[in-house]
Amino acid sequence: MRFAPDLLHRLDQAFGEVGETFEPIRPVEPVVVERCFDGPVLQSEALLSVIRTLVESFCKKLQQRECGAQRLCLHIERLDAEPLEIALTLSRASRDAKHLWSLLRPRAESMHLGFGVERIMLRAMELRTLRHRQQTVLPEDDRDDDADGEETPAALGELIDTLSHHLGAQRTRRATLVESHVPERVMFEWPALAPRPRVREAAVGRGERPPVLFSPPETAEVMALTPDGPPMSLR
């Protein structure tokens, strides 16, 4: 036989002589939890309790999906005003209910309720896979793997999220060394919540570099007692 059986089978399918089944692309259901009230609610303590319950249910759904939320939105429908939305962007995907509640609570406490809240919905806007890891007491193993393989300590990620949402996303920044012959340009900064940019990092050596390089270079005047002796003064 000159051709493989697979090729002849595909030709028969192309001409309609053999049936062919297709596996449809099924849309992934979004991770959403919500609570609808019978009437408008004005008690802020009750609303905060409902939001915290929704966060716990939200994290349970994320655990069932084996993923974490990178971006999420709290949608609050008010009786006499436009819906209120509280969006959160995290430095790393998370399904920790305690951490998410610590970020949502300050903003939920300061929200304007108007004449009452009729519906609250918590929705995941971006999901990322979180691999399972073995529970251990060793601090060096307290890491979570992101989808792109980059490891970030869990405690560091929570600290970045807290600082970014309290101080501002543009004020909390990360830094890395890049290759440059100008000392003032060896440090590259970007917002901590933004994806890591593609920059060519510098190899950090042991030698000390001068703090400033002048352009053009300045002349240095050296005075010594003898021509080959140690310098006595430098100007």
C-alpha positions in Angstrom: 0.0 0.0 0.0 1.5 3.3 -1.1 -0.5 5.5 1.3 -1.2 5.1 5.0 -4.7 4.1 6.0 -5.2 7.4 7.8 -4.8 9.4 4.5 -7.4 7.2 2.7 -9.8 7.5 5.6 -9.5 11.3 5.6 -10.1 11.4 1.9 -13.3 9.3 2.3 -14.4 11.7 5.0 -13.7 14.7 2.7 -15.9 13.2 0.0 -18.6 12.3 2.4 -18.3 8.5 2.1 -17.4 8.0 5.7 -19.0 9.8 8.7 -16.9 12.2 10.8 -17.7 13.4 14.3 -16.7 16.8 15.6 -16.0 17.7 19.2 -17.7 21.0 19.8 -15.9 23.8 21.7 -18.0 24.1 24.8 -17.9 27.6 26.5 -16.5 27.6 30.0 -19.0 28.7 32.5 -17.8 31.8 34.4 -17.3 31.6 38.2 -20.1 33.8 39.6 -21.8 33.9 43.0 -24.7 36.3 43.7 -27.4 37.1 46.3 -30.7 38.7 45.4 -32.8 40.4 48.2 -36.5 40.5 48.5 -36.3 44.2 49.0 -33.7 47.0 49.3 -31.2 46.5 52.2 -29.8 49.5 54.0 -27.9 47.9 56.9 -24.2 48.0 56.1 -23.4 45.3 58.6 -25.8 42.8 56.9 -24.4 43.7 53.5 -20.8 43.1 54.7 -21.8 39.8 56.1 -23.4 38.8 52.8 -20.3 39.9 50.8 -18.0 37.8 53.1 -20.3 34.8 52.6 -20.1 35.3 48.8 -16.3 35.5 48.9 -16.2 32.2 50.8 -18.5 30.5 48.2 -16.5 32.1 45.4 -13.3 30.6 46.7 -14.9 27.2 47.0 -15.9 27.3 43.4 -12.4 28.3 42.4 -11.0 25.3 44.4 -13.4 23.0 42.5 -12.1 24.4 39.2 -8.5 24.0 40.4 -7.8 27.7 39.5 -7.5 31.1 41.1 -8.8 34.6 40.3 -6.4 37.1 38.8 -9.0 39.8 38.4 -12.5 39.9 39.9 -15.4 42.3 40.2 -17.9 42.9 42.9 -21.2 44.2 41.3 -23.7 45.9 43.5 -27.1 47.0 42.2 -28.7 49.9 44.1 -32.3 51.0 44.1 -32.0 54.6 43.0 -28.5 54.8 41.5 -26.2 53.3 38.9 -24.7 49.9 39.8 -21.6 50.1 41.8 -18.6 48.0 40.8 -15.5 47.2 42.8 -12.7 45.7 40.6 -9.6 44.0 42.0 -6.5 43.1 40.2 -4.1 40.7 42.0 -0.3 40.3 41.5 -0.9 36.5 41.5 -3.9 34.3 41.1 -5.5 33.5 44.5 -8.4 31.6 46.0 -7.7 32.6 49.6 -10.9 33.8 51.0 -9.2 35.6 53.9 -6.9 37.6 51.5 -9.7 38.5 49.1 -11.9 39.7 51.9 -9.2 41.8 53.4 -9.0 43.6 50.0 -12.7 44.0 49.4 -13.7 45.0 53.0 -12.2 48.5 53.1 -13.8 49.5 49.8 -17.1 47.8 50.6 -17.4 49.7 53.9 -17.0 53.0 52.2 -19.6 52.4 49.4 -22.7 54.6 49.1 -25.8 52.5 49.6 -28.3 55.0 48.3 -31.9 53.9 49.1 -30.8 50.3 49.4 -29.1 47.4 47.7 -31.1 44.8 45.8 -28.5 42.5 44.4 -24.8 41.6 44.9 -22.7 39.6 42.5 -19.1 38.5 42.6 -17.6 37.5 39.3 -14.2 36.3 38.2 -12.9 38.3 35.2 -9.7 36.4 34.7 -8.8 32.9 35.9 -5.4 31.1 36.1 -4.6 27.6 36.9 -3.2 26.9 40.4 -1.4 23.6 40.8 -1.9 21.6 44.0 1.0 21.7 46.4 1.8 19.6 49.4 1.2 21.2 52.7 4.5 21.7 54.6 5.9 23.7 57.5 9.1 24.7 55.6 9.0 28.4 54.7 11.0 27.9 51.4 8.1 25.7 50.1 5.5 28.4 50.6 5.2 29.1 46.9 2.5 28.9 44.3 3.1 28.2 40.6 1.5 30.5 38.1 0.4 29.4 34.7 3.6 30.6 33.0 5.8 28.7 35.4 7.0 31.7 37.4 7.1 31.1 41.1 6.1 33.8 43.5 6.0 33.5 47.3 2.5 33.5 48.6 3.2 36.0 51.4 5.0 38.4 49.0 2.0 38.3 46.6 -0.4 39.1 49.3 1.8 42.0 50.5 2.0 43.4 47.0 -1.8 43.3 46.7 -2.4 45.0 50.0 0.1 47.8 49.3 -1.2 48.3 45.7 -4.8 48.7 46.8 -4.0 51.0 49.7 -1.3 53.1 48.3 -2.2 53.0 44.6 -1.3 50.7 41.7 1.3 53.2 40.2 3.0 53.8 43.6 3.8 50.2 44.3 6.5 49.1 41.9 9.0 46.4 41.2 12.5 46.8 40.0 15.1 44.7 38.1 18.6 45.2 36.8 19.1 45.7 33.1 22.2 46.0 31.0 23.4 49.6 30.6 26.8 51.3 30.7 25.0 54.3 32.4 24.6 53.6 36.1 21.4 55.8 36.2 19.7 53.4 33.7 20.6 50.0 35.2 17.4 49.9 37.2 14.0 49.3 35.4 10.8 49.8 37.3 7.2 48.8 36.5 3.9 48.6 38.5 3.8 45.6 40.8 0.4 44.5 39.5 1.3 44.7 35.8 2.8 41.7 34.0 6.6 41.4 34.1 8.0 43.2 31.0 10.4 41.5 28.7 13.7 43.2 29.4 17.2 41.9 29.2 18.5 41.6 32.7 22.1 42.4 33.7 24.5 39.9 35.2 25.3 41.3 38.6 29.0 41.2 39.3 31.0 41.5 42.5 32.9 44.6 41.6 31.6 48.0 42.6 30.5 50.4 39.9 30.9 54.2 40.1 27.6 55.9 41.1 27.8 58.5 38.3 29.4 58.5 34.9 30.0 62.0 33.4 29.4 62.6 29.7 31.8 63.9 28.5 34.3 62.5 31.0 35.9 65.0 33.5 39.6 65.3 33.9 41.0 64.0 37.2 44.1 65.8 38.6 46.3 63.6 40.8 49.2 64.9 43.0 51.8 62.5 44.4 55.2 63.0 46.1 56.9 60.8 43.5 55.9 60.0 39.9 55.2 56.4 40.8 54.2 56.9 44.4 50.7 56.7 45.9 48.4 59.6 45.2 48.2 62.3 48.0 45.2 64.2 46.6 42.7 63.8 43.9 40.7 66.6 42.3 
